Amino acid sequence: MEIEEGNTSNTHRISKRTILFGVIPFIVIGAMVVLLLNSSGVLFQSSIKPLPEISIEKVQFSENNMITAFVRNTGPSEISIAQADVNDRIYPAAVEPGRTLTRLADAKVIIPFVWNTGEPYTIGITTDDGTRFDKLVNSAAAAPRPTVGQASTFALIGTYVGIIPVMMGLVWYPFIRRLSPNKYNFFLSLTAGLLVFLGIDALLESNEIAVDNLAPAFNAQILIIMVAIVTLITLLYVSQRLIQRASKRSKPDIEYKTEYSSHPEPDLGTRDMKSTSTSFQQQLLIRPIAISMMISIGIGLHNFGEGLAIGAAVLLGEVALSSFLILGFTLHNTTEGLAIVAPMAKSRRIPVAKLIIMGLIAGGPTIMGAWIGGFLYSPIATVIFLSIGAGAIFQVVYSIGSWMYHTNGSRGLLSNHWIIIGFALGMLIMYLTGLLV
């Protein structure tokens, strides 16, 4: 046995020669990349100059009669900004830090211009070869300044849109806790439908922002899918670790309602029956709380991206946040509280403080998102956070589906009409309330 262990350790030992063979491919590829980037025209002789590409990422209106366009060179070669115009009329402009931009470099184009609130303006940027790029602002509005008053306004909007609706949804907990098994499955599948709609909505919203504000050079659509998948896999790992860690506790704090479980406990023989039953019951006790906490985190990430979009809308002057719009967001987000409490209907004696904490985790990020979106708007950051929210929501949907499978069995899951109706109704509710936003 000792000889086998010694042979195994020698097999996995990496020699210097092996390390060299592992490093050589990277050296060769790196040399090729450097050669291609610094030897234009050596390998491919061509007299055609690549077309320039400029992305106008943001247009900001200042109260001192200034228009600032934030531009980025997203083309393949270096460009130089020649002039700027507003509504096809050329105006003198200052460019900071300089007019010449290397690939992916950014600059601010500052145009002195007397603008009027609420009017549309088209900002144009022309390069030294005569190519013009423009961006339309449908309704001009002064950029918010990071003052206490403006921060309070964003906090109030975030409270109305994020915290209050989620807390209203949490009030349904005593009602859902007393439902029969079929009705409980209905609300649990309703939760899954709500979350699937939220996840799809986050992906579509991030794609819309990417198309309107990000250049093709960033491959934003691929970035959206990549971030969502990585988030999904990461949170699956984290949630499983949370459940395993909680399972090691000797005595759960929550009493389980056994009448809800129609799926029998696993039977692995008389010898391990007691330990298996204990482990199974621990999973049933712990997983609802873990799932609800993951739902809170997933919805919080989604609402953070939603707050970024709200703050950016105020910053860019693209929408007036009327009372009707806030009402629409309130109705739309109230169902998120229902999604949090539905898995915990199997448990008793949930402390009110824990429910409030979950509600703040889900709704509070809306305020943070509104602050960041209003004062430090970044399209790429908005896309990334919305994608993270989508991945987190799909992880929660997987957890809910897994939980329903373990408690109902595969046959009961697919043949229960309450589950099918609940899932479809959840998506329909989100669609109808979304029409108000």
C-alpha positions in Angstrom: 0.0 0.0 0.0 2.8 2.3 0.8 4.5 1.5 -2.5 1.4 2.4 -4.4 1.1 5.7 -2.7 4.7 6.4 -3.5 4.2 5.6 -7.2 1.1 7.8 -7.2 3.0 10.8 -5.8 5.8 10.4 -8.3 3.3 10.2 -11.2 1.8 13.6 -10.2 5.1 15.3 -9.7 5.8 18.0 -12.3 9.3 18.3 -13.6 10.9 21.4 -15.0 10.8 19.9 -18.4 7.1 19.4 -18.2 6.6 23.0 -17.0 8.6 24.2 -20.1 6.3 22.2 -22.4 3.3 23.8 -20.7 4.7 27.4 -21.1 6.0 27.2 -24.7 2.5 27.4 -26.4 1.8 30.6 -24.5 5.1 32.1 -25.5 4.6 31.3 -29.1 1.0 32.7 -29.2 2.1 35.8 -27.3 4.9 36.5 -29.8 2.4 36.0 -32.7 0.0 38.5 -31.1 2.7 41.1 -30.6 3.9 40.6 -34.2 0.4 41.1 -35.6 -0.4 44.2 -33.5 2.9 46.0 -34.2 3.6 45.1 -37.8 0.6 46.5 -39.7 1.1 46.0 -43.4 4.0 43.6 -43.1 1.9 40.4 -43.4 -1.0 41.9 -45.2 -0.3 44.6 -47.8 -3.3 46.9 -48.2 -3.8 50.5 -49.0 -7.4 50.6 -47.7 -7.7 52.5 -44.4 -10.1 50.9 -41.9 -13.3 52.8 -41.2 -13.5 54.8 -37.9 -16.0 54.0 -35.3 -17.1 56.2 -32.4 -19.5 55.4 -29.7 -21.3 58.2 -27.9 -22.0 56.5 -24.6 -23.7 59.4 -22.7 -24.8 63.0 -23.3 -25.0 65.2 -20.2 -26.7 68.6 -20.0 -25.4 71.0 -17.4 -27.3 74.0 -15.9 -24.5 76.4 -16.9 -25.5 75.9 -20.6 -23.1 73.2 -21.4 -23.6 69.9 -23.3 -21.0 67.2 -22.6 -20.8 64.1 -24.8 -18.8 61.1 -23.5 -17.3 59.4 -26.5 -15.2 56.3 -27.0 -13.1 55.1 -30.0 -14.5 51.6 -30.7 -12.9 51.3 -34.1 -9.8 49.3 -35.2 -7.5 52.3 -35.5 -6.6 55.6 -34.0 -8.9 58.5 -34.8 -9.0 62.3 -34.3 -12.1 64.3 -33.4 -12.4 67.3 -35.8 -15.7 69.0 -34.8 -19.0 68.7 -32.9 -22.5 69.8 -33.8 -25.9 70.2 -32.2 -29.0 69.6 -34.4 -26.7 69.6 -37.5 -25.2 73.0 -36.6 -21.5 73.2 -35.8 -20.4 74.7 -32.5 -16.9 75.2 -31.0 -16.1 72.4 -28.7 -13.3 71.4 -26.2 -12.1 67.8 -26.1 -10.6 66.4 -22.9 -8.0 65.0 -22.5 -7.2 65.4 -26.2 -8.7 65.1 -29.7 -6.7 62.0 -30.7 -8.0 58.7 -29.4 -6.4 55.4 -29.6 -8.5 52.2 -29.7 -11.0 52.0 -26.9 -9.8 55.3 -25.4 -12.5 57.8 -24.2 -12.9 61.5 -24.1 -15.3 64.3 -23.2 -16.6 66.7 -25.8 -17.8 69.9 -24.1 -20.1 72.1 -26.2 -21.2 75.5 -25.0 -24.9 75.6 -25.9 -28.0 77.2 -24.5 -30.4 74.3 -24.3 -34.1 74.1 -23.1 -35.5 71.5 -20.8 -37.7 68.9 -22.5 -36.6 69.6 -26.1 -35.0 66.9 -28.2 -31.4 67.3 -29.4 -29.1 65.4 -31.7 -25.4 65.6 -30.8 -23.0 64.9 -33.6 -19.3 64.1 -33.6 -17.2 64.3 -36.8 -13.7 62.7 -37.2 -10.8 64.1 -39.2 -11.8 62.0 -42.3 -15.3 63.5 -42.4 -17.2 60.6 -40.8 -20.0 61.7 -38.6 -21.6 59.9 -35.6 -24.6 61.2 -33.7 -26.9 60.4 -30.7 -30.4 61.5 -30.2 -31.7 62.7 -26.8 -35.4 62.7 -26.8 -35.9 65.1 -23.8 -33.1 67.2 -22.4 -32.8 67.4 -18.6 -30.2 68.7 -16.3 -27.9 66.0 -14.9 -28.5 65.3 -11.2 -25.8 66.6 -8.9 -24.7 64.5 -5.9 -26.5 66.7 -3.3 -28.4 65.6 -0.2 -31.7 66.7 -1.8 -31.1 64.7 -5.0 -29.9 61.6 -3.1 -33.0 61.8 -0.9 -35.1 61.9 -4.1 -33.5 58.8 -5.5 -33.8 57.1 -2.1 -37.6 58.0 -2.0 -38.1 56.6 -5.5 -36.1 53.4 -4.6 -38.2 53.0 -1.4 -41.5 53.3 -3.4 -40.3 51.0 -6.2 -38.3 48.5 -4.3 -38.7 48.3 -0.5 -42.5 49.0 0.0 -43.7 46.5 -2.7 -41.5 43.7 -1.4 -42.6 44.3 2.2 -46.2 44.3 1.0 -45.7 40.9 -0.6 -44.2 39.5 2.7 -47.5 40.2 4.4 -48.9 37.1 2.6 -46.8 34.8 4.7 -49.4 33.9 7.3 -52.0 33.3 4.5 -49.7 31.0 2.5 -48.5 29.1 5.6 -52.1 27.7 6.2 -52.7 26.5 2.6 -53.3 22.9 1.7 -50.6 20.9 -0.1 -52.2 21.5 -3.6 -52.7 25.2 -3.0 -49.1 25.5 -1.6 -47.8 23.8 -4.8 -49.8 26.3 -6.8 -48.2 29.3 -5.0 -44.7 27.7 -5.2 -45.1 27.2 -9.0 -46.6 30.7 -9.2 -43.3 31.9 -7.6 -41.3 30.0 -10.3 -43.4 31.7 -13.0 -42.8 35.1 -11.5 -39.1 34.6 -11.3 -38.7 33.1 -14.9 -40.4 36.2 -16.2 -38.1 38.5 -14.1 -35.0 36.6 -15.5 -36.1 36.9 -19.1 -37.0 40.5 -18.5 -33.5 41.2 -17.1 -31.9 39.6 -20.1 -34.0 41.6 -22.6 -33.5 44.8 -20.7 -29.7 44.4 -20.6 -29.7 43.5 -24.3 -31.7 46.7 -25.1 -29.2 48.8 -23.1 -26.3 47.1 -24.9 -27.8 47.7 -28.4 -28.6 51.4 -27.7 -25.5 52.4 -25.7 -22.6 50.0 -26.3 -20.6 49.6 -29.5 -20.3 46.1 -31.2 -16.6 46.1 -30.2 -17.6 45.2 -26.6 -19.6 42.0 -27.8 -22.2 42.9 -25.1 -24.6 40.2 -26.1 -22.0 37.5 -25.5 -21.0 39.3 -22.2 -24.6 39.1 -21.0 -24.9 35.4 -21.6 -21.5 34.8 -20.1 -22.1 36.8 -16.9 -25.5 35.1 -16.4 -24.1 31.6 -16.8 -21.2 32.3 -14.5 -23.5 33.8 -11.9 -25.9 30.8 -12.1 -23.1 28.3 -11.6 -21.5 30.3 -8.8 -24.7 30.7 -6.9 -25.6 27.0 -7.3 -22.3 26.2 -5.6 -22.8 28.8 -2.9 -26.4 27.7 -2.1 -25.3 24.0 -1.9 -22.6 25.0 0.5 -25.1 27.0 2.6 -27.4 23.9 2.9 -24.5 21.6 3.7 -23.2 24.0 6.4 -26.6 24.4 7.9 -27.2 20.6 7.9 -24.3 20.1 10.3 -26.2 21.9 13.1 -27.4 19.5 15.7 -30.9 20.9 16.2 -32.9 23.0 13.6 -34.6 26.1 14.8 -37.7 25.6 12.6 -40.4 23.0 12.9 -41.4 21.3 9.7 -44.9 20.6 8.5 -44.7 17.0 7.4 -48.1 16.8 5.9 -46.9 18.9 2.9 -44.5 16.3 1.8 -46.1 13.7 -0.5 -42.7 12.3 -1.5 -41.6 9.5 0.8 -38.3 9.6 2.7 -35.5 7.6 1.1 -35.1 4.0 2.4 -31.6 2.7 2.2 -32.0 -0.3 4.5 -32.5 -1.0 8.2 -29.0 -0.2 9.3 -28.8 3.4 8.1 -32.6 4.1 8.4 -32.3 6.4 11.4 -29.3 8.5 10.1 -30.8 8.7 6.6 -34.2 9.9 8.0 -32.5 12.5 10.1 -30.5 13.8 7.2 -33.6 13.9 5.0 -35.6 15.8 7.6 -32.7 18.3 8.0 -32.8 19.0 4.3 -36.6 19.5 4.4 -36.1 21.9 7.4 -33.2 23.9 6.0 -33.8 24.2 2.3 -37.0 26.4 2.4 -35.1 29.1 4.4 -32.0 28.8 2.1 -34.2 29.0 -1.0 -36.0 32.1 0.4 -32.7 33.7 1.2 -31.4 33.0 -2.3 -34.6 34.4 -3.7 -34.0 37.6 -1.7 -30.5 37.9 -3.0 -31.5 37.2 -6.6 -34.3 39.7 -6.5 -32.0 42.2 -4.8 -29.5 41.9 -7.6 -32.3 42.3 -10.2 -33.6 45.3 -8.4 -30.1 46.8 -8.2 -30.1 46.7 -12.0 -33.6 48.1 -12.1 -32.4 51.0 -9.8 -29.5 51.6 -12.2 -32.0 51.9 -15.1 -34.2 54.3 -13.1 -31.3 56.5 -12.1 -30.0 56.5 -15.7 -33.4 57.5 -17.0 -33.5 60.5 -14.7 -29.9 61.4 -15.6 -30.5 61.1 -19.4 -33.9 62.8 -19.3 -35.5 59.9 -21.1 -38.5 59.5 -18.8 -40.5 61.5 -16.3 -41.1 59.4 -13.2 -44.8 60.2 -12.8 -47.0 58.8 -10.1 -48.5 56.4 -12.6 -45.1 54.9 -13.4 -44.3 54.5 -9.7 -47.6 52.8 -9.2 -46.8 50.4 -12.1 -43.5 49.5 -10.5 -45.2 49.0 -7.2 -47.7 46.6 -8.5 -45.0 44.8 -10.6 -42.7 44.3 -7.6 -45.3 43.4 -5.0 -45.2 39.9 -6.4 -41.5 39.7 -5.5 -42.4 39.5 -1.8 -44.7 36.6 -2.6 -41.8 34.8 -4.3 -39.8 35.2 -1.1 -42.3 33.8 1.4 -43.8 31.0 -0.7 -41.0 28.4 0.0 -41.2 29.1 3.7 -44.8 28.1 4.0 -43.5 24.7 5.1 -42.0 26.2 8.2 -43.3 27.6 11.5 -42.2 30.3 13.9 -40.2 32.4 11.3 -39.1 35.5 13.2 -40.5 38.7 11.9 -37.0 40.2 12.0 -35.8 37.6 9.5 -38.6 38.4 7.1 -37.8 42.1 7.3 -34.1 41.3 6.6 -35.0 39.3 3.6 -37.3 42.1 2.4 -34.5 44.7 2.8 -32.1 42.4 0.9 -34.5 42.2 -2.0 -35.7 45.8 -2.1 -32.9 47.9 -0.6 -30.5 47.5 -3.6 -33.0 49.6 -5.7 -31.9 52.7 -3.7 -28.2 51.9 -4.2 -28.8 51.3 -7.9 -30.7 54.6 -8.3 -27.8 56.5 -6.6 -25.2 54.9 -8.8 -27.3 55.1 -12.0 -28.2 58.7 -11.4 -24.7 60.0 -10.4 -22.3 57.6 -12.0 -24.1 56.1 -15.0 -22.2 53.4 -16.9 -23.9 51.4 -19.6 -21.5 48.5 -19.3 -22.0 48.3 -15.5 -25.8 48.4 -15.9 -25.6 45.5 -18.4 -23.3 43.5 -16.1 -25.5 43.9 -13.0 -28.7 43.1 -14.9 -27.0 39.9 -16.2 -25.9 39.0 -12.7 -29.5 39.5 -11.6 -30.8 37.2 -14.4 -28.3 34.5 -13.5 -29.2 34.7 -9.8 -32.9 34.5 -10.6 -32.5 31.4 -12.8 -30.5 29.8 -9.9 -33.4 30.4 -7.6 -35.8 28.9 -10.2 -33.6 25.8 -10.3 -33.6 25.6 -6.5 -37.4 25.8 -6.4 -37.8 23.2 -9.1 -35.4 20.9 -7.3 -37.2 21.4 -4.1 -40.6 20.6 -5.7 -39.2 17.5 -7.3 -37.9 16.2 -4.0 -41.2 16.9 -2.2 -43.6 15.8 -4.9 -41.6 13.3 -7.0 -41.3 13.5 -10.8 -44.7 12.0 -11.5 -46.5 14.3 -9.1 -44.6 17.3 -10.5 -45.7 16.8 -14.1 -49.2 15.5 -13.5 -50.3 18.1 -11.0 -52.5 20.7 -12.8 -52.1 23.1 -9.9 -48.4 23.4 -10.6 -48.9 24.0 -14.4 -51.6 26.6 -13.8 -49.6 28.4 -11.1 -46.5 28.6 -13.3 -48.5 30.0 -16.3 -50.4 32.4 -14.1 -47.2 33.7 -12.5 -45.8 34.7 -15.9 -49.1 36.2 -16.9 -49.3 38.3 -13.8 -45.8 39.7 -14.4 -46.7 40.4 -18.0 -49.9 42.3 -17.1 -48.3 44.3 -14.3 -45.3 45.0 -16.6 -47.7 46.8 -19.0 -48.1 49.5 -16.4 -44.4 50.3 -16.2 
